Amino acid sequence: MNQIITFTEFDSIPLFKRGKVRDIYDLGESLLMVATDRISAFDLILPNGIPSKGKVLTQISLFWFEQMKGILDNHVITADVEEYPEILSPYRELLRGRSMLVKKAKPMPVECIVRGYLSGSAWSDYKASGKICGITLPEGLLESQKLPEPIFTPSTKAEEGHDINITFEEVVEIVGEKRAAFLREKSIEVYKRASEIAEEKGIIIADTKMEFGVFEDRLILIDELLTPDSSRFWAKGDYSPGRPQESFDKQIVRDYLISLNWDKRPPAPTLPHDIVERTSKRYQEILKILTGKELDHS
């Protein structure tokens, strides 16, 4: 089923939450998480989706969840549609490859971001103050330069608009000292492990955002993990500090939108066919590099 899925709705199954990309349904003891092909840019969902994007995000997340089991548990119960509850049987083909049955964890109210390289908003903050989330960095660093050590740069979770960067001390105020220390330690550990795996495959992970939740009094990884939507992936062979790097993500879409005379307010423009196709190929390319597997379009 290689159709573009930008919206889902299932009879008799209540919608739990609809995010920018994922639709989450309440199954009672568990949740059904569906990654659609929706794409957002500049905090707006665009009118048309990217073919197979949801499948790519799901397959990459599953790969990383498996890799991190020695560090931390995660929320996945199963991603095999044949093992889903009977109520979902009419929708198996739609859900195949783009969904997970997950534990009902209570999300932590902070985004856990780890940066190994100086890019994006971190570069802007560094240029302005020499700091990121209250962390003072050495003088004279270049854009995209590798940091001496990965740093934990958390943010708030915004339902709409931009997340706001916060300091570690503010995380302590929000979740308590013990949990804050755990989130920082495990986030950096996950990032370091992922970076080792990715670099062996010729990919630099510049930064990544992950989410944690509480399940049975334990903190576990939830949502997505180390996908092109939550991370900056750079080709190691093309890497050169002192300039922006080309990313394996929706950069093609952002660049196209920047080229328009659009004020970044609703309604968002419709993407032309060639931009959609190039973006889809870019997502599938990073899936193949990281996991070694082609996308199953069945």
Secondary structure, DSSP 8 states (H G I E B T S, - for coil): ----------TT--EEEE-SSEEEEE-SSEEEEEE-S--EETTEE-SS--TTHHHHHHHHHHHHHHHTTTT--BSEEE--GGGS-GGGGGGHHHHTTTEEEEE--EE-SEEEEEEEE--THHHHHHHHHSEETTEE--TT--TT-EEEEEEE--EE--SSS---B--HHHHHHHH-HHHHHHHHHHHHHHHHHHHHHHHHTTEEEEEEEEEEEEETTEEEEES--S-TTTEEEEEGGG--SSS---BSSTHHHHHHHHHS---S-SS-----HHHHHHHHHHHHHHHHHHHS------
